[in-house]
Amino acid sequence: MREEYLKEANKVIPDAGLLINVVSRRVKQLRHGNRPLVESLEKLNPEDIALREIIEGKISYETVES
């Protein structure tokens, strides 16, 4: 996982626990065959793809308030 992607994604989703959950869910989707929502000239691992998708605003999330 690239440190610079993690720092940028943390600006978008400042809650570390929520960021981990969003990334892990997206990584599972990518590993099960879902196509990436971002393009890259280099080969990225699923974790970096998920972080780039968050940075570029391609992934949305909701929090449930009780």
C-alpha positions in Angstrom: 0.0 0.0 0.0 1.5 3.3 -1.0 1.9 5.8 1.8 1.1 8.8 -0.4 -2.2 7.3 -1.5 -3.1 6.5 2.2 -2.4 10.1 3.2 -4.5 11.5 0.4 -7.4 9.1 1.1 -7.2 10.0 4.8 -8.0 13.6 3.8 -11.2 12.4 2.1 -12.2 10.0 4.9 -10.5 11.3 8.1 -11.9 8.5 10.3 -9.2 5.8 10.2 -11.7 3.0 11.1 -14.1 4.1 8.4 -11.3 4.4 5.8 -10.2 0.8 6.6 -13.7 -0.5 6.3 -14.3 1.3 2.9 -11.0 0.1 1.5 -11.4 -3.5 2.7 -14.9 -3.8 1.2 -13.7 -2.4 -2.1 -10.7 -4.7 -2.2 -13.0 -7.7 -1.7 -15.1 -6.4 -4.7 -12.0 -6.0 -6.9 -10.7 -9.5 -6.0 -14.1 -11.0 -6.9 -13.8 -9.5 -10.4 -15.3 -6.0 -10.2 -13.6 -3.6 -12.6 -11.5 -0.7 -11.2 -13.2 2.8 -11.4 -9.8 4.4 -12.1 -7.3 4.0 -14.9 -3.6 3.6 -14.3 -0.6 3.1 -16.6 1.1 1.1 -14.0 0.0 -2.1 -12.3 -1.5 -1.3 -8.9 -2.5 -3.8 -6.2 -6.2 -3.8 -5.2 -5.5 -1.8 -2.0 -3.9 1.0 -4.0 -6.7 0.9 -6.6 -9.3 1.3 -3.8 -7.3 4.2 -2.3 -7.1 6.0 -5.7 -10.9 5.5 -6.2 -11.5 7.2 -2.8 -9.0 10.0 -3.6 -10.7 10.6 -7.0 -14.2 10.6 -5.5 -15.3 7.4 -7.3 -16.5 5.7 -4.2 -19.2 7.0 -1.9 -20.1 5.8 1.6 -22.7 6.5 4.3 -22.5 6.4 8.0 -25.5 5.3 10.1 -26.3 7.5 13.1 -28.2 5.8 15.9 
